[in-house]
Amino acid sequence: MTKTARFFIVAAMVLVFAGAASAATFINIGTGSTGGTYYPVGAGMAKVWSDAIPGMKANAQSTGGTAQNLALLGKGETEVIFADGLYFFAYEGKGTFEGKPMKDLRGLVPLYAEPIHFLVAKGSNIKTIADLKGKRVSVGAVGSGTEVTVRTLLKVAGLDPDKDIRPENLGLSDTAGAFADKNIDAALTVGALGIAGVVEITTLGTAEFRDIPADIIAKLGKELPYYLPFDIPANTYRNQTKPVKALASWNVLITTDKLNDDDAYKMTKALYEHKKDILNISTRLASMSPENLKYIQVPLHKGAMKYYKEIGAVK
């Protein structure tokens, strides 16, 4: 074989491999802390997409939660994110997003309801939100949707989250450790029913639930309209024998209109066709159903809409 022939063969192989590389679609998924639900479920979704969609390479990234996820999505550092109701304010340009609406946000899949858990140290004399004054309170990781929600809740309850309490920016895993070490007096955290961090806390018996007062529920609902009254059912957690009065927002999978329509279609379809794989990670994803599309408060992505029309979920 001549040098010229070898040159053209090598050149052709380089072009083939370059073409294969350029054909790959990389999807980065913004999730949450490793102690929550978002991260393990996101990792499961990444595997489904990578295995079921030729040429797609998906990866789940641990983050501080919804607020950080929205920032990453806005900067193009993620293609898909898990989000609580804060995404609605981002879309509308309200609250911390005042003057900066993210009108390119699009919905893919409804996931599950996420209540606010009000926990206090075992045997504490803290009975209501007002009793948190002067106390050490876990308010969620910095930049998380939990922190945004908790700060708003405290304000509607008449407390300054920076002056009236001693705020601790802790994720769920660290919150569990802080209760065990008696480093905090209370925690307000947002998470799905049966979330690992709260299971750990209640299993160790280091904290117990308190109801969120009805007037605070009503006031927070006006400030954050994506939150609705919600009862944490009795026996969801160890030693929790009665329903707990709370509020909950609906979690959804969010992207932007920059995601390719065909990719969005394939990703949405793959999740429903491999739902059993996701349920093996978390049974709370049983509510990942087209009938819950009504809880998505931004326009559906065109690709996702195509799938939902195919199965008759929307007209």
C-alpha positions as a Python dict, from the first residue, in 0.01 Angstrom:
ca = {
    (1, 'M'): (0, 0, 0),
    (2, 'T'): (137, 340, -99),
    (3, 'K'): (184, 626, 146),
    (4, 'T'): (-82, 820, -42),
    (5, 'A'): (-334, 536, -2),
    (6, 'R'): (-255, 503, 369),
    (7, 'F'): (-298, 879, 409),
    (8, 'F'): (-645, 874, 256),
    (9, 'I'): (-750, 572, 468),
    (10, 'V'): (-634, 740, 789),
    (11, 'A'): (-802, 1066, 685),
    (12, 'A'): (-1128, 883, 614),
    (13, 'M'): (-1117, 711, 955),
    (14, 'V'): (-1059, 1045, 1129),
    (15, 'L'): (-1361, 1191, 950),
    (16, 'V'): (-1577, 890, 1045),
    (17, 'F'): (-1484, 918, 1414),
    (18, 'A'): (-1525, 1294, 1409),
    (19, 'G'): (-1869, 1253, 1254),
    (20, 'A'): (-1968, 998, 1518),
    (21, 'A'): (-1853, 1231, 1795),
    (22, 'S'): (-2037, 1528, 1653),
    (23, 'A'): (-2353, 1319, 1620),
    (24, 'A'): (-2363, 1254, 1996),
    (25, 'T'): (-2617, 1452, 2198),
    (26, 'F'): (-2505, 1545, 2550),
    (27, 'I'): (-2771, 1611, 2810),
    (28, 'N'): (-2677, 1747, 3152),
    (29, 'I'): (-2953, 1717, 3413),
    (30, 'G'): (-2967, 1961, 3706),
    (31, 'T'): (-3099, 1770, 4008),
    (32, 'G'): (-3049, 1843, 4380),
    (33, 'S'): (-2849, 1731, 4683),
    (34, 'T'): (-2749, 1365, 4710),
    (35, 'G'): (-2970, 1324, 5017),
    (36, 'G'): (-3288, 1421, 4833),
    (37, 'T'): (-3505, 1267, 4562),
    (38, 'Y'): (-3394, 1468, 4260),
    (39, 'Y'): (-3041, 1329, 4235),
    (40, 'P'): (-3104, 950, 4240),
    (41, 'V'): (-3410, 987, 4015),
    (42, 'G'): (-3212, 1212, 3782),
    (43, 'A'): (-2937, 953, 3764),
    (44, 'G'): (-3199, 692, 3674),
    (45, 'M'): (-3341, 914, 3401),
    (46, 'A'): (-2991, 975, 3265),
    (47, 'K'): (-2942, 600, 3235),
    (48, 'V'): (-3278, 555, 3061),
    (49, 'W'): (-3197, 824, 2805),
    (50, 'S'): (-2842, 704, 2748),
    (51, 'D'): (-2956, 343, 2700),
    (52, 'A'): (-3278, 400, 2505),
    (53, 'I'): (-3186, 688, 2273),
    (54, 'P'): (-2907, 619, 2022),
    (55, 'G'): (-2630, 877, 2037),
    (56, 'M'): (-2753, 1039, 2359),
    (57, 'K'): (-2520, 1072, 2656),
    (58, 'A'): (-2701, 1196, 2965),
    (59, 'N'): (-2553, 1283, 3303),
    (60, 'A'): (-2710, 1381, 3637),
    (61, 'Q'): (-2543, 1670, 3819),
    (62, 'S'): (-2581, 1723, 4195),
    (63, 'T'): (-2685, 2083, 4267),
    (64, 'G'): (-2831, 2304, 4537),
    (65, 'G'): (-3181, 2251, 4398),
    (66, 'T'): (-3433, 2446, 4192),
    (67, 'A'): (-3290, 2797, 4221),
    (68, 'Q'): (-2943, 2684, 4116),
    (69, 'N'): (-3093, 2460, 3847),
    (70, 'L'): (-3272, 2756, 3692),
    (71, 'A'): (-2949, 2957, 3695),
    (72, 'L'): (-2761, 2671, 3527),
    (73, 'L'): (-3036, 2629, 3269),
    (74, 'G'): (-3032, 3000, 3194),
    (75, 'K'): (-2656, 2988, 3134),
    (76, 'G'): (-2685, 2683, 2909),
    (77, 'E'): (-2492, 2464, 3152),
    (78, 'T'): (-2780, 2215, 3178),
    (79, 'E'): (-3036, 2104, 2922),
    (80, 'V'): (-3297, 1964, 3163),
    (81, 'I'): (-3367, 2036, 3528),
    (82, 'F'): (-3580, 1917, 3816),
    (83, 'A'): (-3780, 2208, 3953),
    (84, 'D'): (-4033, 2285, 4221),
    (85, 'G'): (-4287, 2566, 4182),
    (86, 'L'): (-4016, 2832, 4181),
    (87, 'Y'): (-3989, 2776, 3805),
    (88, 'F'): (-4328, 2949, 3771),
    (89, 'F'): (-4187, 3270, 3920),
    (90, 'A'): (-3886, 3240, 3689),
    (91, 'Y'): (-4116, 3216, 3388),
    (92, 'E'): (-4330, 3507, 3504),
    (93, 'G'): (-4034, 3722, 3612),
    (94, 'K'): (-4157, 3757, 3970),
    (95, 'G'): (-3982, 3757, 4306),
    (96, 'T'): (-3607, 3713, 4268),
    (97, 'F'): (-3662, 3697, 3892),
    (98, 'E'): (-3818, 4045, 3876),
    (99, 'G'): (-3727, 4201, 3543),
    (100, 'K'): (-3559, 3879, 3428),
    (101, 'P'): (-3841, 3650, 3308),
    (102, 'M'): (-3732, 3317, 3163),
    (103, 'K'): (-3996, 3297, 2891),
    (104, 'D'): (-3806, 3018, 2713),
    (105, 'L'): (-3888, 2765, 2988),
    (106, 'R'): (-4079, 2460, 2868),
    (107, 'G'): (-4232, 2162, 3046),
    (108, 'L'): (-4152, 1799, 2974),
    (109, 'V'): (-4298, 1574, 3242),
    (110, 'P'): (-4500, 1619, 3566),
    (111, 'L'): (-4334, 1436, 3855),
    (112, 'Y'): (-4475, 1446, 4210),
    (113, 'A'): (-4600, 1668, 4491),
    (114, 'E'): (-4344, 1804, 4740),
    (115, 'P'): (-4471, 1918, 5082),
    (116, 'I'): (-4299, 2149, 5330),
    (117, 'H'): (-4188, 1947, 5635),
    (118, 'F'): (-4183, 2140, 5964),
    (119, 'L'): (-3957, 1950, 6206),
    (120, 'V'): (-3846, 2041, 6556),
    (121, 'A'): (-3597, 1879, 6791),
    (122, 'K'): (-3745, 1592, 6992),
    (123, 'G'): (-3916, 1719, 7305),
    (124, 'S'): (-3886, 2080, 7192),
    (125, 'N'): (-4121, 2349, 7323),
    (126, 'I'): (-4150, 2486, 6969),
    (127, 'K'): (-4518, 2452, 6884),
    (128, 'T'): (-4561, 2687, 6589),
    (129, 'I'): (-4368, 2899, 6337),
    (130, 'A'): (-4372, 3202, 6572),
    (131, 'D'): (-4177, 2999, 6830),
    (132, 'L'): (-3879, 2983, 6594),
    (133, 'K'): (-3771, 3332, 6703),
    (134, 'G'): (-3413, 3316, 6829),
    (135, 'K'): (-3381, 2949, 6736),
    (136, 'R'): (-3128, 2768, 6516),
    (137, 'V'): (-3325, 2671, 6204),
    (138, 'S'): (-3217, 2475, 5898),
    (139, 'V'): (-3354, 2671, 5601),
    (140, 'G'): (-3210, 2467, 5312),
    (141, 'A'): (-2893, 2474, 5106),
    (142, 'V'): (-2776, 2808, 4967),
    (143, 'G'): (-2944, 2880, 4635),
    (144, 'S'): (-3201, 2604, 4672),
    (145, 'G'): (-3573, 2629, 4609),
    (146, 'T'): (-3615, 2523, 4971),
    (147, 'E'): (-3429, 2833, 5094),
    (148, 'V'): (-3643, 3062, 4878),
    (149, 'T'): (-3964, 2899, 5001),
    (150, 'V'): (-3862, 2892, 5368),
    (151, 'R'): (-3756, 3257, 5367),
    (152, 'T'): (-4093, 3353, 5218),
    (153, 'L'): (-4279, 3138, 5470),
    (154, 'L'): (-4095, 3298, 5761),
    (155, 'K'): (-4171, 3646, 5629),
    (156, 'V'): (-4545, 3579, 5596),
    (157, 'A'): (-4530, 3447, 5953),
    (158, 'G'): (-4388, 3781, 6063),
    (159, 'L'): (-4027, 3670, 6112),
    (160, 'D'): (-3717, 3820, 5952),
    (161, 'P'): (-3518, 3515, 5828),
    (162, 'D'): (-3189, 3698, 5885),
    (163, 'K'): (-3258, 3868, 6218),
    (164, 'D'): (-3531, 3681, 6405),
    (165, 'I'): (-3387, 3332, 6368),
    (166, 'R'): (-3037, 3184, 6347),
    (167, 'P'): (-3049, 3044, 5992),
    (168, 'E'): (-2842, 2739, 5900),
    (169, 'N'): (-2798, 2669, 5527),
    (170, 'L'): (-2805, 2292, 5534),
    (171, 'G'): (-2905, 2027, 5283),
    (172, 'L'): (-3117, 1734, 5401),
    (173, 'S'): (-2828, 1503, 5490),
    (174, 'D'): (-2657, 1776, 5692),
    (175, 'T'): (-2988, 1864, 5857),
    (176, 'A'): (-3023, 1504, 5978),
    (177, 'G'): (-2672, 1519, 6120),
    (178, 'A'): (-2738, 1855, 6285),
    (179, 'F'): (-3047, 1719, 6462),
    (180, 'A'): (-2849, 1415, 6578),
    (181, 'D'): (-2570, 1638, 6712),
    (182, 'K'): (-2821, 1882, 6867),
    (183, 'N'): (-2681, 2168, 6659),
    (184, 'I'): (-3023, 2290, 6539),
    (185, 'D'): (-3360, 2341, 6704),
    (186, 'A'): (-3581, 2309, 6396),
    (187, 'A'): (-3590, 2265, 6021),
    (188, 'L'): (-3822, 2369, 5743),
    (189, 'T'): (-3747, 2156, 5444),
    (190, 'V'): (-3917, 2080, 5114),
    (191, 'G'): (-3919, 1728, 4979),
    (192, 'A'): (-4131, 1445, 4846),
    (193, 'L'): (-4318, 1213, 5079),
    (194, 'G'): (-4077, 960, 5220),
    (195, 'I'): (-3769, 1162, 5127),
    (196, 'A'): (-3453, 994, 5257),
    (197, 'G'): (-3330, 1279, 5476),
    (198, 'V'): (-3659, 1305, 5667),
    (199, 'V'): (-3680, 926, 5695),
    (200, 'E'): (-3335, 931, 5857),
    (201, 'I'): (-3436, 1204, 6101),
    (202, 'T'): (-3760, 1031, 6207),
    (203, 'T'): (-3601, 687, 6221),
    (204, 'L'): (-3332, 816, 6457),
    (205, 'G'): (-3606, 986, 6657),
    (206, 'T'): (-3415, 1313, 6682),
    (207, 'A'): (-3703, 1532, 6564),
    (208, 'E'): (-4080, 1539, 6539),
    (209, 'F'): (-4339, 1708, 6320),
    (210, 'R'): (-4540, 2021, 6378),
    (211, 'D'): (-4840, 2145, 6180),
    (212, 'I'): (-4802, 2460, 5975),
    (213, 'P'): (-5079, 2690, 6106),
    (214, 'A'): (-5381, 2745, 5881),
    (215, 'D'): (-5328, 3123, 5863),
    (216, 'I'): (-4968, 3074, 5746),
    (217, 'I'): (-5086, 2821, 5487),
    (218, 'A'): (-5333, 3077, 5351),
    (219, 'K'): (-5078, 3361, 5348),
    (220, 'L'): (-4805, 3156, 5181),
    (221, 'G'): (-5053, 3041, 4917),
    (222, 'K'): (-5109, 3404, 4823),
    (223, 'E'): (-4736, 3481, 4809),
    (224, 'L'): (-4644, 3157, 4631),
    (225, 'P'): (-4952, 3055, 4429),
    (226, 'Y'): (-4794, 2726, 4325),
    (227, 'Y'): (-4825, 2605, 4686),
    (228, 'L'): (-5152, 2440, 4792),
    (229, 'P'): (-5278, 2302, 5125),
    (230, 'F'): (-5154, 1945, 5169),
    (231, 'D'): (-5174, 1686, 5447),
    (232, 'I'): (-4876, 1458, 5501),
    (233, 'P'): (-5066, 1129, 5553),
    (234, 'A'): (-5041, 955, 5888),
    (235, 'N'): (-4767, 693, 5914),
    (236, 'T'): (-4571, 832, 5621),
    (237, 'Y'): (-4278, 845, 5865),
    (238, 'R'): (-4189, 652, 6177),
    (239, 'N'): (-4376, 762, 6490),
    (240, 'Q'): (-4590, 1001, 6283),
    (241, 'T'): (-4931, 865, 6380),
    (242, 'K'): (-5140, 1165, 6273),
    (243, 'P'): (-5170, 1364, 5948),
    (244, 'V'): (-4952, 1676, 5943),
    (245, 'K'): (-5089, 2005, 5808),
    (246, 'A'): (-4859, 2145, 5540),
    (247, 'L'): (-4841, 2287, 5187),
    (248, 'A'): (-4703, 2130, 4872),
    (249, 'S'): (-4595, 2230, 4525),
    (250, 'W'): (-4571, 2006, 4220),
    (251, 'N'): (-4233, 1903, 4087),
    (252, 'V'): (-4179, 1895, 3713),
    (253, 'L'): (-3907, 1825, 3460),
    (254, 'I'): (-3821, 2153, 3285),
    (255, 'T'): (-3617, 2241, 2978),
    (256, 'T'): (-3610, 2536, 2736),
    (257, 'D'): (-3726, 2586, 2380),
    (258, 'K'): (-3360, 2546, 2276),
    (259, 'L'): (-3381, 2169, 2322),
    (260, 'N'): (-3420, 1998, 1985),
    (261, 'D'): (-3784, 1898, 1922),
    (262, 'D'): (-3691, 1543, 1821),
    (263, 'D'): (-3476, 1498, 2131),
    (264, 'A'): (-3753, 1629, 2356),
    (265, 'Y'): (-3999, 1388, 2194),
    (266, 'K'): (-3767, 1087, 2236),
    (267, 'M'): (-3678, 1181, 2594),
    (268, 'T'): (-4041, 1219, 2700),
    (269, 'K'): (-4141, 896, 2531),
    (270, 'A'): (-3849, 703, 2682),
    (271, 'L'): (-3937, 808, 3036),
    (272, 'Y'): (-4292, 679, 3010),
    (273, 'E'): (-4190, 361, 2829),
    (274, 'H'): (-3929, 290, 3098),
    (275, 'K'): (-4130, 417, 3393),
    (276, 'K'): (-4079, 88, 3579),
    (277, 'D'): (-3705, 154, 3587),
    (278, 'I'): (-3769, 493, 3746),
    (279, 'L'): (-4014, 346, 3996),
    (280, 'N'): (-3744, 102, 4107),
    (281, 'I'): (-3554, 408, 4228),
    (282, 'S'): (-3846, 593, 4387),
    (283, 'T'): (-4206, 481, 4413),
    (284, 'R'): (-4319, 844, 4445),
    (285, 'L'): (-4270, 867, 4067),
    (286, 'A'): (-4593, 667, 4038),
    (287, 'S'): (-4753, 1011, 3995),
    (288, 'M'): (-4542, 1072, 3682),
    (289, 'S'): (-4848, 1050, 3462),
    (290, 'P'): (-4990, 1245, 3165),
    (291, 'E'): (-5307, 1306, 3368),
    (292, 'N'): (-5100, 1539, 3586),
    (293, 'L'): (-4995, 1764, 3299),
    (294, 'K'): (-5238, 2019, 3443),
    (295, 'Y'): (-4984, 2091, 3716),
    (296, 'I'): (-4720, 2214, 3469),
    (297, 'Q'): (-4753, 2593, 3474),
    (298, 'V'): (-4541, 2679, 3168),
    (299, 'P'): (-4596, 2581, 2802),
    (300, 'L'): (-4511, 2224, 2710),
    (301, 'H'): (-4211, 2173, 2485),
    (302, 'K'): (-4318, 2107, 2126),
    (303, 'G'): (-4141, 1771, 2126),
    (304, 'A'): (-4313, 1662, 2447),
    (305, 'M'): (-4646, 1788, 2313),
    (306, 'K'): (-4604, 1567, 2008),
    (307, 'Y'): (-4576, 1261, 2234),
    (308, 'Y'): (-4873, 1358, 2450),
    (309, 'K'): (-5084, 1410, 2140),
    (310, 'E'): (-4984, 1067, 2009),
    (311, 'I'): (-5110, 896, 2324),
    (312, 'G'): (-5424, 1111, 2342),
    (313, 'A'): (-5328, 1294, 2661),
    (314, 'V'): (-5381, 1633, 2497),
    (315, 'K'): (-5566, 1746, 2185),
}
